[in-house]
């Protein structure tokens, strides 16, 4: 895994939850892990990874991901064995 992806993963697992994680960095990390990402209506994106499907909202107008989405993403990654 590239250093940039490792840093993003560390930010996802940071306590307290970071408020400075860019959604684009999360998407590139998920692609590195083998995810398929599909656009949905509005700002929704469907992520297929670990034989599961999850829908997240792409943040707007700012590029940073909200803390609730980060916590959900962290739990999903942790439950599937992805750790920093």
Long-range contacts (C-beta under 8 A, 24 or more apart in sequence): 1-32, 2-32, 4-28, 5-29, 5-32, 6-84, 9-77, 9-82, 9-83, 9-84, 10-84, 12-70, 12-73, 12-74, 12-77, 12-84, 13-74, 13-78, 13-83, 13-84, 17-67, 17-70, 17-71, 18-67, 18-70, 19-64, 19-67, 20-64, 21-64, 21-65, 21-70, 22-63, 22-64, 22-65, 23-58, 23-59, 23-63, 23-64, 23-65, 24-63, 26-65, 26-73, 33-82, 49-80, 50-76, 50-80, 52-76
